[in-house]
């Protein structure tokens, strides 16, 4: 079993009220040094078998078809899950 | 200006209805080969200045305080944004 990680973010030019809310809350909670925030979605797809190029291409197609609204969002990354350092 | 990327996912043992819905929709749309799906959140925080260890520690604290509900979610990654290959 492999895993594919897909990151979807709002397009830069799109107003991101959620990101604005996060940035405001960070400041109110005393976390200074943050100039802005954007919030998107992260998907982990479990894959039967190994993650090869064909599977990554299928995952990208699935992301662009189902997981992202391409009018307002971009699929910024489609990759095999490796243990991203915490 | 630097950027910190924070990934938040539902805890593995927590029921993930959104993930179930995604997995079901993938199958219905003919994307076979996917055994399951989980959906979480991805944040990009704009940072004044460079992203150093102190800033990453502050971002992790902000994530655990504000961006994740630690009862049902885990902060799975806090890292300086590098151009993740699309």
Backbone of each chain as nested JSON, in Angstrom:
{
  "chains": [
    {"id": "A", "residues": [
      {"number": 1, "name": "UNK", "atoms": {"N": [0.849, -1.204, 0.0], "CA": [0.0, 0.0, 0.0], "C": [0.877, 1.244, 0.0]}},
      {"number": 2, "name": "UNK", "atoms": {"N": [0.625, 2.12, -0.96], "CA": [1.35, 3.384, -0.982], "C": [0.394, 4.517, -0.646]}},
      {"number": 3, "name": "UNK", "atoms": {"N": [0.915, 5.674, -0.507], "CA": [0.063, 6.847, -0.24], "C": [0.492, 8.006, -1.133]}},
      {"number": 4, "name": "UNK", "atoms": {"N": [-0.495, 8.697, -1.646], "CA": [-0.235, 9.904, -2.439], "C": [-0.737, 11.101, -1.634]}},
      {"number": 5, "name": "UNK", "atoms": {"N": [0.083, 12.146, -1.572], "CA": [-0.326, 13.368, -0.872], "C": [-0.636, 14.431, -1.918]}},
      {"number": 6, "name": "UNK", "atoms": {"N": [-1.8, 15.051, -1.78], "CA": [-2.236, 16.088, -2.727], "C": [-2.515, 17.376, -1.948]}},
      {"number": 7, "name": "UNK", "atoms": {"N": [-1.879, 18.453, -2.363], "CA": [-2.103, 19.752, -1.723], "C": [-2.884, 20.667, -2.661]}},
      {"number": 8, "name": "UNK", "atoms": {"N": [-3.933, 21.25, -2.125], "CA": [-4.785, 22.175, -2.895], "C": [-4.844, 23.497, -2.137]}},
      {"number": 9, "name": "UNK", "atoms": {"N": [-4.533, 24.589, -2.831], "CA": [-4.56, 25.91, -2.172], "C": [-5.433, 26.869, -2.978]}},
      {"number": 10, "name": "UNK", "atoms": {"N": [-6.013, 27.88, -2.313], "CA": [-6.755, 28.896, -3.068], "C": [-5.808, 29.624, -4.022]}},
      {"number": 11, "name": "UNK", "atoms": {"N": [-6.307, 29.984, -5.192], "CA": [-5.483, 30.756, -6.128], "C": [-5.035, 32.054, -5.446]}},
      {"number": 12, "name": "UNK", "atoms": {"N": [-3.789, 32.49, -5.693], "CA": [-3.264, 33.674, -4.995], "C": [-4.163, 34.902, -5.151]}},
      {"number": 13, "name": "UNK", "atoms": {"N": [-4.777, 35.043, -6.323], "CA": [-5.555, 36.275, -6.552], "C": [-6.948, 36.206, -5.916]}},
      {"number": 14, "name": "UNK", "atoms": {"N": [-7.304, 35.036, -5.376], "CA": [-8.646, 34.872, -4.818], "C": [-8.66, 35.357, -3.364]}},
      {"number": 15, "name": "UNK", "atoms": {"N": [-9.677, 36.075, -2.978], "CA": [-9.835, 36.512, -1.581], "C": [-9.927, 35.264, -0.697]}},
      {"number": 16, "name": "UNK", "atoms": {"N": [-9.167, 35.257, 0.393], "CA": [-9.124, 34.063, 1.246], "C": [-9.568, 34.449, 2.656]}},
      {"number": 17, "name": "UNK", "atoms": {"N": [-10.902, 34.572, 2.865], "CA": [-11.383, 35.022, 4.176], "C": [-10.888, 34.148, 5.331]}},
      {"number": 18, "name": "UNK", "atoms": {"N": [-10.794, 32.836, 5.057], "CA": [-10.331, 31.949, 6.125], "C": [-8.882, 32.29, 6.494]}},
      {"number": 19, "name": "UNK", "atoms": {"N": [-8.075, 32.524, 5.477], "CA": [-6.684, 32.889, 5.738], "C": [-6.602, 34.193, 6.521]}},
      {"number": 20, "name": "UNK", "atoms": {"N": [-7.458, 35.155, 6.134], "CA": [-7.472, 36.448, 6.845], "C": [-7.85, 36.222, 8.321]}},
      {"number": 21, "name": "UNK", "atoms": {"N": [-8.82, 35.349, 8.542], "CA": [-9.257, 35.082, 9.921], "C": [-8.118, 34.461, 10.719]}},
      {"number": 22, "name": "UNK", "atoms": {"N": [-7.387, 33.554, 10.093], "CA": [-6.262, 32.905, 10.788], "C": [-5.194, 33.945, 11.13]}},
      {"number": 23, "name": "UNK", "atoms": {"N": [-4.875, 34.786, 10.153], "CA": [-3.837, 35.802, 10.392], "C": [-4.243, 36.724, 11.542]}},
      {"number": 24, "name": "UNK", "atoms": {"N": [-5.522, 37.123, 11.547], "CA": [-6.011, 37.999, 12.617], "C": [-5.943, 37.307, 13.973]}},
      {"number": 25, "name": "UNK", "atoms": {"N": [-6.328, 36.049, 14.013], "CA": [-6.331, 35.309, 15.284], "C": [-4.905, 35.113, 15.799]}},
      {"number": 26, "name": "UNK", "atoms": {"N": [-3.979, 34.855, 14.879], "CA": [-2.577, 34.687, 15.307], "C": [-2.095, 35.948, 16.016]}},
      {"number": 27, "name": "UNK", "atoms": {"N": [-2.41, 37.107, 15.423], "CA": [-1.966, 38.372, 16.034], "C": [-2.625, 38.552, 17.396]}},
      {"number": 28, "name": "UNK", "atoms": {"N": [-3.933, 38.283, 17.456], "CA": [-4.655, 38.469, 18.74], "C": [-4.109, 37.538, 19.819]}},
      {"number": 29, "name": "UNK", "atoms": {"N": [-3.633, 36.356, 19.416], "CA": [-3.125, 35.402, 20.419], "C": [-1.665, 35.69, 20.77]}},
      {"number": 30, "name": "UNK", "atoms": {"N": [-1.127, 36.771, 20.154], "CA": [0.231, 37.161, 20.531], "C": [1.319, 36.5, 19.708]}},
      {"number": 31, "name": "UNK", "atoms": {"N": [0.921, 35.78, 18.62], "CA": [1.941, 35.194, 17.744], "C": [2.334, 36.247, 16.704]}},
      {"number": 32, "name": "UNK", "atoms": {"N": [3.358, 37.036, 17.053], "CA": [3.755, 38.077, 16.092], "C": [4.756, 37.495, 15.089]}},
      {"number": 33, "name": "UNK", "atoms": {"N": [5.027, 38.303, 14.038], "CA": [6.0, 37.847, 13.04], "C": [5.356, 37.178, 11.842]}},
      {"number": 34, "name": "UNK", "atoms": {"N": [4.035, 36.998, 11.899], "CA": [3.343, 36.391, 10.753], "C": [2.614, 37.486, 9.973]}},
      {"number": 35, "name": "UNK", "atoms": {"N": [2.969, 37.638, 8.713], "CA": [2.414, 38.741, 7.919], "C": [1.12, 38.342, 7.228]}},
      {"number": 36, "name": "UNK", "atoms": {"N": [0.851, 37.066, 7.122], "CA": [-0.368, 36.649, 6.433], "C": [-0.52, 35.137, 6.522]}},
      {"number": 37, "name": "UNK", "atoms": {"N": [-1.691, 34.663, 6.155], "CA": [-1.927, 33.212, 6.215], "C": [-2.876, 32.826, 5.097]}},
      {"number": 38, "name": "UNK", "atoms": {"N": [-2.694, 31.612, 4.583], "CA": [-3.646, 31.082, 3.595], "C": [-3.975, 29.665, 4.03]}},
      {"number": 39, "name": "UNK", "atoms": {"N": [-5.239, 29.278, 3.828], "CA": [-5.647, 27.94, 4.244], "C": [-6.146, 27.154, 3.034]}},
      {"number": 40, "name": "UNK", "atoms": {"N": [-5.625, 25.936, 2.897], "CA": [-6.071, 25.076, 1.798], "C": [-6.372, 23.69, 2.323]}},
      {"number": 41, "name": "UNK", "atoms": {"N": [-6.329, 22.721, 1.409], "CA": [-6.706, 21.346, 1.779], "C": [-5.541, 20.4, 1.49]}},
      {"number": 42, "name": "UNK", "atoms": {"N": [-5.455, 19.368, 2.32], "CA": [-4.414, 18.349, 2.119], "C": [-5.115, 16.985, 2.093]}},
      {"number": 43, "name": "UNK", "atoms": {"N": [-4.858, 16.22, 1.042], "CA": [-5.488, 14.896, 0.921], "C": [-4.402, 13.833, 0.963]}},
      {"number": 44, "name": "UNK", "atoms": {"N": [-4.736, 12.724, 1.613], "CA": [-3.88, 11.542, 1.536], "C": [-4.731, 10.433, 0.914]}},
      {"number": 45, "name": "UNK", "atoms": {"N": [-4.285, 9.936, -0.232], "CA": [-5.016, 8.854, -0.894], "C": [-4.225, 7.563, -0.717]}},
      {"number": 46, "name": "UNK", "atoms": {"N": [-4.888, 6.557, -0.147], "CA": [-4.258, 5.24, -0.025], "C": [-4.339, 4.547, -1.387]}},
      {"number": 47, "name": "UNK", "atoms": {"N": [-3.225, 3.973, -1.805], "CA": [-3.145, 3.399, -3.139], "C": [-2.884, 1.892, -3.02]}},
      {"number": 48, "name": "UNK", "atoms": {"N": [-3.636, 1.11, -3.798], "CA": [-3.378, -0.342, -3.825], "C": [-2.114, -0.537, -4.668]}},
      {"number": 49, "name": "UNK", "atoms": {"N": [-1.077, -1.056, -4.054], "CA": [0.17, -1.255, -4.811], "C": [1.078, -0.039, -4.645]}},
      {"number": 50, "name": "UNK", "atoms": {"N": [2.128, 0.016, -5.474], "CA": [3.122, 1.08, -5.332], "C": [2.688, 2.365, -6.036]}},
      {"number": 51, "name": "UNK", "atoms": {"N": [3.298, 3.465, -5.617], "CA": [3.01, 4.753, -6.259], "C": [4.012, 4.964, -7.396]}},
      {"number": 52, "name": "UNK", "atoms": {"N": [3.558, 4.747, -8.629], "CA": [4.453, 4.978, -9.776], "C": [3.946, 6.189, -10.566]}},
      {"number": 53, "name": "UNK", "atoms": {"N": [4.614, 6.521, -11.657], "CA": [4.239, 7.729, -12.405], "C": [2.798, 7.669, -12.902]}},
      {"number": 54, "name": "UNK", "atoms": {"N": [2.403, 6.468, -13.324], "CA": [1.027, 6.33, -13.847], "C": [0.029, 6.646, -12.729]}},
      {"number": 55, "name": "UNK", "atoms": {"N": [0.322, 6.161, -11.516], "CA": [-0.589, 6.396, -10.385], "C": [-0.589, 7.881, -10.029]}},
      {"number": 56, "name": "UNK", "atoms": {"N": [0.577, 8.522, -10.09], "CA": [0.63, 9.959, -9.78], "C": [-0.17, 10.759, -10.808]}},
      {"number": 57, "name": "UNK", "atoms": {"N": [-0.096, 10.33, -12.062], "CA": [-0.863, 11.024, -13.109], "C": [-2.358, 10.851, -12.854]}},
      {"number": 58, "name": "UNK", "atoms": {"N": [-2.757, 9.637, -12.446], "CA": [-4.179, 9.383, -12.156], "C": [-4.604, 10.209, -10.942]}},
      {"number": 59, "name": "UNK", "atoms": {"N": [-3.723, 10.304, -9.957], "CA": [-4.06, 11.083, -8.754], "C": [-4.211, 12.565, -9.107]}},
      {"number": 60, "name": "UNK", "atoms": {"N": [-3.346, 13.063, -10.0], "CA": [-3.458, 14.469, -10.41], "C": [-4.78, 14.697, -11.152]}},
      {"number": 61, "name": "UNK", "atoms": {"N": [-5.143, 13.739, -12.006], "CA": [-6.405, 13.875, -12.743], "C": [-7.584, 13.867, -11.767]}},
      {"number": 62, "name": "UNK", "atoms": {"N": [-7.509, 12.964, -10.775], "CA": [-8.58, 12.907, -9.761], "C": [-8.628, 14.224, -8.979]}},
      {"number": 63, "name": "UNK", "atoms": {"N": [-7.449, 14.768, -8.677], "CA": [-7.399, 16.028, -7.925], "C": [-8.035, 17.16, -8.728]}},
      {"number": 64, "name": "UNK", "atoms": {"N": [-7.7, 17.222, -10.011], "CA": [-8.224, 18.311, -10.843], "C": [-9.694, 18.119, -11.184]}},
      {"number": 65, "name": "UNK", "atoms": {"N": [-10.168, 16.891, -11.088], "CA": [-11.581, 16.605, -11.388], "C": [-12.458, 16.772, -10.155]}},
      {"number": 66, "name": "UNK", "atoms": {"N": [-11.969, 16.24, -9.017], "CA": [-12.849, 16.119, -7.832], "C": [-12.393, 16.947, -6.631]}},
      {"number": 67, "name": "UNK", "atoms": {"N": [-11.072, 16.972, -6.403], "CA": [-10.6, 17.491, -5.11], "C": [-10.392, 19.007, -5.119]}},
      {"number": 68, "name": "UNK", "atoms": {"N": [-10.242, 19.588, -6.263], "CA": [-10.032, 21.043, -6.328], "C": [-11.082, 21.668, -7.243]}},
      {"number": 69, "name": "UNK", "atoms": {"N": [-11.506, 22.857, -6.856], "CA": [-12.377, 23.633, -7.751], "C": [-11.441, 24.549, -8.53]}},
      {"number": 70, "name": "UNK", "atoms": {"N": [-11.112, 24.173, -9.732], "CA": [-10.05, 24.855, -10.496], "C": [-10.383, 26.31, -10.826]}},
      {"number": 71, "name": "UNK", "atoms": {"N": [-11.622, 26.717, -10.573], "CA": [-11.956, 28.135, -10.79], "C": [-11.281, 28.977, -9.707]}},
      {"number": 72, "name": "UNK", "atoms": {"N": [-11.227, 28.468, -8.498], "CA": [-10.701, 29.258, -7.374], "C": [-9.514, 28.601, -6.676]}},
      {"number": 73, "name": "UNK", "atoms": {"N": [-9.182, 27.366, -7.085], "CA": [-8.101, 26.662, -6.389], "C": [-7.069, 26.132, -7.38]}},
      {"number": 74, "name": "UNK", "atoms": {"N": [-5.854, 25.908, -6.866], "CA": [-4.798, 25.266, -7.65], "C": [-4.391, 23.96, -6.965]}},
      {"number": 75, "name": "UNK", "atoms": {"N": [-4.094, 22.934, -7.776], "CA": [-3.481, 21.724, -7.217], "C": [-1.984, 22.017, -7.166]}},
      {"number": 76, "name": "UNK", "atoms": {"N": [-1.451, 22.311, -5.988], "CA": [-0.065, 22.776, -5.927], "C": [0.949, 21.636, -5.815]}},
      {"number": 77, "name": "UNK", "atoms": {"N": [0.481, 20.461, -5.421], "CA": [1.455, 19.368, -5.293], "C": [0.754, 18.012, -5.292]}},
      {"number": 78, "name": "UNK", "atoms": {"N": [1.34, 17.072, -6.045], "CA": [0.864, 15.682, -6.051], "C": [2.123, 14.839, -5.931]}},
      {"number": 79, "name": "UNK", "atoms": {"N": [2.303, 14.148, -4.83], "CA": [3.575, 13.413, -4.628], "C": [3.337, 12.153, -3.802]}},
      {"number": 80, "name": "UNK", "atoms": {"N": [4.288, 11.228, -3.921], "CA": [4.242, 10.028, -3.091], "C": [4.537, 10.466, -1.662]}},
      {"number": 81, "name": "UNK", "atoms": {"N": [3.819, 9.929, -0.714], "CA": [4.012, 10.303, 0.691], "C": [5.355, 9.74, 1.157]}},
      {"number": 82, "name": "UNK", "atoms": {"N": [6.206, 10.648, 1.601], "CA": [7.427, 10.187, 2.273], "C": [7.3, 10.767, 3.672]}},
      {"number": 83, "name": "UNK", "atoms": {"N": [7.999, 10.213, 4.628], "CA": [7.86, 10.724, 5.999], "C": [8.359, 12.15, 6.041]}},
      {"number": 84, "name": "UNK", "atoms": {"N": [7.45, 13.14, 5.846], "CA": [7.882, 14.548, 5.891], "C": [8.296, 14.847, 7.333]}},
      {"number": 85, "name": "UNK", "atoms": {"N": [9.516, 15.353, 7.546], "CA": [9.986, 15.593, 8.93], "C": [9.009, 16.488, 9.669]}},
      {"number": 86, "name": "UNK", "atoms": {"N": [8.643, 16.096, 10.864], "CA": [7.663, 16.891, 11.65], "C": [8.267, 18.233, 12.013]}}
    ]},
    {"id": "B", "residues": [
      {"number": 1, "name": "UNK", "atoms": {"N": [10.881, 37.903, 2.998], "CA": [9.666, 37.191, 3.425], "C": [9.835, 35.694, 3.222]}},
      {"number": 2, "name": "UNK", "atoms": {"N": [9.59, 34.943, 4.273], "CA": [9.644, 33.488, 4.118], "C": [8.237, 32.929, 4.278]}},
      {"number": 3, "name": "UNK", "atoms": {"N": [8.098, 31.657, 4.064], "CA": [6.792, 31.019, 4.243], "C": [6.962, 29.71, 5.01]}},
      {"number": 4, "name": "UNK", "atoms": {"N": [6.045, 29.477, 5.908], "CA": [6.03, 28.209, 6.655], "C": [4.796, 27.436, 6.208]}},
      {"number": 5, "name": "UNK", "atoms": {"N": [4.979, 26.141, 5.937], "CA": [3.845, 25.293, 5.557], "C": [3.519, 24.381, 6.733]}},
      {"number": 6, "name": "UNK", "atoms": {"N": [2.241, 24.352, 7.09], "CA": [1.79, 23.528, 8.222], "C": [0.708, 22.571, 7.718]}},
      {"number": 7, "name": "UNK", "atoms": {"N": [0.905, 21.293, 7.966], "CA": [-0.089, 20.285, 7.571], "C": [-0.782, 19.724, 8.81]}},
      {"number": 8, "name": "UNK", "atoms": {"N": [-2.09, 19.703, 8.759], "CA": [-2.902, 19.19, 9.867], "C": [-3.813, 18.091, 9.314]}},
      {"number": 9, "name": "UNK", "atoms": {"N": [-3.779, 16.908, 9.928], "CA": [-4.613, 15.807, 9.457], "C": [-5.464, 15.258, 10.609]}},
      {"number": 10, "name": "UNK", "atoms": {"N": [-6.61, 14.673, 10.289], "CA": [-7.388, 14.023, 11.355], "C": [-6.577, 12.87, 11.952]}},
      {"number": 11, "name": "UNK", "atoms": {"N": [-6.716, 12.65, 13.239], "CA": [-6.025, 11.516, 13.873], "C": [-6.49, 10.225, 13.191]}},
      {"number": 12, "name": "UNK", "atoms": {"N": [-5.568, 9.275, 13.007], "CA": [-5.92, 8.051, 12.27], "C": [-7.136, 7.322, 12.849]}},
      {"number": 13, "name": "UNK", "atoms": {"N": [-7.256, 7.366, 14.176], "CA": [-8.345, 6.573, 14.772], "C": [-9.698, 7.295, 14.712]}},
      {"number": 14, "name": "UNK", "atoms": {"N": [-9.665, 8.55, 14.252], "CA": [-10.897, 9.334, 14.218], "C": [-11.662, 9.057, 12.91]}},
      {"number": 15, "name": "UNK", "atoms": {"N": [-12.979, 8.878, 13.006], "CA": [-13.806, 8.687, 11.804], "C": [-13.651, 9.922, 10.91]}},
      {"number": 16, "name": "UNK", "atoms": {"N": [-13.432, 9.705, 9.627], "CA": [-13.186, 10.82, 8.702], "C": [-14.248, 10.79, 7.602]}},
      {"number": 17, "name": "UNK", "atoms": {"N": [-15.465, 11.305, 7.906], "CA": [-16.55, 11.225, 6.921], "C": [-16.2, 11.888, 5.587]}},
      {"number": 18, "name": "UNK", "atoms": {"N": [-15.439, 12.993, 5.702], "CA": [-15.063, 13.681, 4.461], "C": [-14.171, 12.782, 3.602]}},
      {"number": 19, "name": "UNK", "atoms": {"N": [-13.247, 12.115, 4.262], "CA": [-12.363, 11.194, 3.544], "C": [-13.156, 10.069, 2.911]}},
      {"number": 20, "name": "UNK", "atoms": {"N": [-14.133, 9.553, 3.665], "CA": [-14.972, 8.465, 3.127], "C": [-15.722, 8.961, 1.89]}},
      {"number": 21, "name": "UNK", "atoms": {"N": [-16.221, 10.189, 1.967], "CA": [-16.977, 10.742, 0.833], "C": [-16.065, 10.876, -0.382]}},
      {"number": 22, "name": "UNK", "atoms": {"N": [-14.834, 11.314, -0.16], "CA": [-13.889, 11.463, -1.274], "C": [-13.6, 10.096, -1.9]}},
      {"number": 23, "name": "UNK", "atoms": {"N": [-13.342, 9.108, -1.033], "CA": [-13.023, 7.771, -1.552], "C": [-14.193, 7.226, -2.378]}},
      {"number": 24, "name": "UNK", "atoms": {"N": [-15.415, 7.423, -1.87], "CA": [-16.594, 6.952, -2.603], "C": [-16.732, 7.657, -3.947]}},
      {"number": 25, "name": "UNK", "atoms": {"N": [-16.511, 8.952, -3.938], "CA": [-16.661, 9.723, -5.183], "C": [-15.591, 9.322, -6.202]}},
      {"number": 26, "name": "UNK", "atoms": {"N": [-14.394, 9.065, -5.729], "CA": [-13.331, 8.642, -6.656], "C": [-13.742, 7.363, -7.387]}},
      {"number": 27, "name": "UNK", "atoms": {"N": [-14.277, 6.423, -6.607], "CA": [-14.694, 5.155, -7.227], "C": [-15.828, 5.398, -8.221]}},
      {"number": 28, "name": "UNK", "atoms": {"N": [-16.796, 6.209, -7.83], "CA": [-17.947, 6.468, -8.726], "C": [-17.504, 7.159, -10.011]}},
      {"number": 29, "name": "UNK", "atoms": {"N": [-16.434, 7.98, -9.921], "CA": [-15.978, 8.701, -11.119], "C": [-15.024, 7.841, -11.959]}},
      {"number": 30, "name": "UNK", "atoms": {"N": [-14.842, 6.576, -11.497], "CA": [-14.032, 5.676, -12.311], "C": [-12.548, 5.735, -12.016]}},
      {"number": 31, "name": "UNK", "atoms": {"N": [-12.161, 6.437, -10.937], "CA": [-10.74, 6.445, -10.549], "C": [-10.496, 5.229, -9.65]}},
      {"number": 32, "name": "UNK", "atoms": {"N": [-10.116, 4.117, -10.268], "CA": [-9.898, 2.917, -9.439], "C": [-8.46, 2.916, -8.929]}},
      {"number": 33, "name": "UNK", "atoms": {"N": [-8.195, 1.966, -7.987], "CA": [-6.826, 1.88, -7.469], "C": [-6.615, 2.657, -6.186]}},
      {"number": 34, "name": "UNK", "atoms": {"N": [-7.655, 3.375, -5.754], "CA": [-7.527, 4.122, -4.495], "C": [-8.314, 3.394, -3.41]}},
      {"number": 35, "name": "UNK", "atoms": {"N": [-7.621, 2.991, -2.363], "CA": [-8.273, 2.178, -1.325], "C": [-8.906, 3.04, -0.248]}},
      {"number": 36, "name": "UNK", "atoms": {"N": [-8.51, 4.297, -0.155], "CA": [-9.075, 5.15, 0.898], "C": [-8.574, 6.569, 0.732]}},
      {"number": 37, "name": "UNK", "atoms": {"N": [-9.185, 7.466, 1.46], "CA": [-8.768, 8.878, 1.364], "C": [-8.958, 9.547, 2.711]}},
      {"number": 38, "name": "UNK", "atoms": {"N": [-8.093, 10.489, 3.018], "CA": [-8.263, 11.297, 4.235], "C": [-8.08, 12.752, 3.825]}},
      {"number": 39, "name": "UNK", "atoms": {"N": [-8.879, 13.625, 4.449], "CA": [-8.774, 15.046, 4.091], "C": [-8.404, 15.851, 5.319]}},
      {"number": 40, "name": "UNK", "atoms": {"N": [-7.367, 16.711, 5.166], "CA": [-6.953, 17.574, 6.272], "C": [-6.8, 18.995, 5.784]}},
      {"number": 41, "name": "UNK", "atoms": {"N": [-6.007, 19.756, 6.511], "CA": [-5.85, 21.182, 6.185], "C": [-4.379, 21.498, 5.931]}},
      {"number": 42, "name": "UNK", "atoms": {"N": [-4.163, 22.458, 5.047], "CA": [-2.792, 22.902, 4.751], "C": [-2.757, 24.425, 4.905]}},
      {"number": 43, "name": "UNK", "atoms": {"N": [-1.826, 24.905, 5.718], "CA": [-1.712, 26.348, 5.94], "C": [-0.374, 26.825, 5.401]}},
      {"number": 44, "name": "UNK", "atoms": {"N": [-0.399, 28.027, 4.836], "CA": [0.848, 28.703, 4.481], "C": [0.871, 30.014, 5.277]}},
      {"number": 45, "name": "UNK", "atoms": {"N": [1.874, 30.15, 6.128], "CA": [1.996, 31.381, 6.913], "C": [3.14, 32.202, 6.34]}},
      {"number": 46, "name": "UNK", "atoms": {"N": [2.83, 33.457, 5.974], "CA": [3.88, 34.376, 5.51], "C": [4.62, 34.912, 6.737]}},
      {"number": 47, "name": "UNK", "atoms": {"N": [5.935, 34.881, 6.641], "CA": [6.749, 35.245, 7.803], "C": [7.57, 36.488, 7.459]}},
      {"number": 48, "name": "UNK", "atoms": {"N": [7.584, 37.45, 8.394], "CA": [8.445, 38.631, 8.199], "C": [9.875, 38.183, 8.488]}},
      {"number": 49, "name": "UNK", "atoms": {"N": [10.73, 38.252, 7.481], "CA": [12.115, 37.81, 7.701], "C": [12.267, 36.351, 7.318]}},
      {"number": 50, "name": "UNK", "atoms": {"N": [13.411, 35.767, 7.7], "CA": [13.703, 34.39, 7.295], "C": [13.047, 33.367, 8.221]}},
      {"number": 51, "name": "UNK", "atoms": {"N": [12.919, 32.152, 7.718], "CA": [12.342, 31.07, 8.519], "C": [13.495, 30.339, 9.23]}},
      {"number": 52, "name": "UNK", "atoms": {"N": [13.694, 30.632, 10.523], "CA": [14.746, 29.925, 11.272], "C": [14.087, 28.979, 12.287]}},
      {"number": 53, "name": "UNK", "atoms": {"N": [14.901, 28.316, 13.088], "CA": [14.338, 27.316, 14.016], "C": [13.365, 27.948, 15.004]}},
      {"number": 54, "name": "UNK", "atoms": {"N": [13.723, 29.173, 15.437], "CA": [12.847, 29.841, 16.416], "C": [11.475, 30.102, 15.78]}},
      {"number": 55, "name": "UNK", "atoms": {"N": [11.485, 30.508, 14.504], "CA": [10.219, 30.792, 13.828], "C": [9.425, 29.501, 13.623]}},
      {"number": 56, "name": "UNK", "atoms": {"N": [10.131, 28.417, 13.304], "CA": [9.43, 27.132, 13.124], "C": [8.804, 26.682, 14.448]}},
      {"number": 57, "name": "UNK", "atoms": {"N": [9.528, 26.924, 15.552], "CA": [8.98, 26.539, 16.867], "C": [7.742, 27.38, 17.17]}},
      {"number": 58, "name": "UNK", "atoms": {"N": [7.796, 28.665, 16.823], "CA": [6.634, 29.541, 17.067], "C": [5.46, 29.104, 16.177]}},
      {"number": 59, "name": "UNK", "atoms": {"N": [5.778, 28.724, 14.939], "CA": [4.713, 28.275, 14.024], "C": [4.074, 26.987, 14.544]}},
      {"number": 60, "name": "UNK", "atoms": {"N": [4.911, 26.072, 15.09], "CA": [4.353, 24.823, 15.635], "C": [3.444, 25.14, 16.828]}},
      {"number": 61, "name": "UNK", "atoms": {"N": [3.883, 26.081, 17.674], "CA": [3.062, 26.439, 18.833], "C": [1.73, 27.05, 18.362]}},
      {"number": 62, "name": "UNK", "atoms": {"N": [1.814, 27.924, 17.339], "CA": [0.591, 28.528, 16.792], "C": [-0.311, 27.438, 16.209]}},
      {"number": 63, "name": "UNK", "atoms": {"N": [0.299, 26.464, 15.549], "CA": [-0.491, 25.381, 14.938], "C": [-1.206, 24.584, 16.019]}},
      {"number": 64, "name": "UNK", "atoms": {"N": [-0.474, 24.255, 17.08], "CA": [-1.068, 23.429, 18.139], "C": [-2.069, 24.21, 18.982]}},
      {"number": 65, "name": "UNK", "atoms": {"N": [-1.956, 25.55, 18.963], "CA": [-2.885, 26.378, 19.735], "C": [-4.137, 26.716, 18.938]}},
      {"number": 66, "name": "UNK", "atoms": {"N": [-3.918, 27.089, 17.662], "CA": [-5.022, 27.68, 16.884], "C": [-5.456, 26.861, 15.677]}},
      {"number": 67, "name": "UNK", "atoms": {"N": [-4.474, 26.278, 14.98], "CA": [-4.798, 25.717, 13.657], "C": [-5.279, 24.273, 13.715]}},
      {"number": 68, "name": "UNK", "atoms": {"N": [-4.993, 23.593, 14.788], "CA": [-5.434, 22.194, 14.891], "C": [-6.232, 22.012, 16.179]}},
      {"number": 69, "name": "UNK", "atoms": {"N": [-7.249, 21.161, 16.087], "CA": [-7.975, 20.754, 17.298], "C": [-7.313, 19.447, 17.752]}},
      {"number": 70, "name": "UNK", "atoms": {"N": [-6.419, 19.543, 18.71], "CA": [-5.559, 18.402, 19.073], "C": [-6.348, 17.22, 19.635]}},
      {"number": 71, "name": "UNK", "atoms": {"N": [-7.641, 17.42, 19.902], "CA": [-8.441, 16.281, 20.353], "C": [-8.667, 15.327, 19.176]}},
      {"number": 72, "name": "UNK", "atoms": {"N": [-8.858, 15.868, 17.99], "CA": [-9.183, 15.023, 16.834], "C": [-8.19, 15.163, 15.68]}},
      {"number": 73, "name": "UNK", "atoms": {"N": [-7.217, 16.071, 15.829], "CA": [-6.287, 16.299, 14.726], "C": [-4.841, 16.236, 15.209]}},
      {"number": 74, "name": "UNK", "atoms": {"N": [-3.937, 15.966, 14.267], "CA": [-2.506, 16.005, 14.547], "C": [-1.854, 17.053, 13.649]}},
      {"number": 75, "name": "UNK", "atoms": {"N": [-0.861, 17.768, 14.193], "CA": [-0.033, 18.638, 13.343], "C": [1.051, 17.726, 12.767]}},
      {"number": 76, "name": "UNK", "atoms": {"N": [0.917, 17.343, 11.501], "CA": [1.822, 16.315, 10.966], "C": [3.109, 16.898, 10.384]}},
      {"number": 77, "name": "UNK", "atoms": {"N": [3.086, 18.206, 10.097], "CA": [4.323, 18.766, 9.522], "C": [4.331, 20.287, 9.657]}},
      {"number": 78, "name": "UNK", "atoms": {"N": [5.511, 20.796, 10.055], "CA": [5.739, 22.254, 10.108], "C": [7.086, 22.461, 9.448]}},
      {"number": 79, "name": "UNK", "atoms": {"N": [7.13, 23.114, 8.312], "CA": [8.413, 23.225, 7.581], "C": [8.457, 24.526, 6.793]}},
      {"number": 80, "name": "UNK", "atoms": {"N": [9.689, 24.921, 6.48], "CA": [9.868, 26.095, 5.618], "C": [9.397, 25.705, 4.231]}},
      {"number": 81, "name": "UNK", "atoms": {"N": [8.688, 26.588, 3.572], "CA": [8.172, 26.278, 2.233], "C": [9.335, 26.221, 1.259]}},
      {"number": 82, "name": "UNK", "atoms": {"N": [9.481, 25.106, 0.594], "CA": [10.428, 25.014, -0.527], "C": [9.556, 24.686, -1.72]}},
      {"number": 83, "name": "UNK", "atoms": {"N": [10.05, 24.935, -2.911], "CA": [9.214, 24.671, -4.077], "C": [8.959, 23.178, -4.173]}},
      {"number": 84, "name": "UNK", "atoms": {"N": [7.854, 22.701, -3.587], "CA": [7.552, 21.258, -3.644], "C": [7.236, 20.929, -5.1]}},
      {"number": 85, "name": "UNK", "atoms": {"N": [7.906, 19.973, -5.683], "CA": [7.68, 19.671, -7.103], "C": [6.218, 19.375, -7.377]}},
      {"number": 86, "name": "UNK", "atoms": {"N": [5.641, 20.01, -8.374], "CA": [4.198, 19.817, -8.664], "C": [3.962, 18.379, -9.127]}}
    ]}
  ]
}
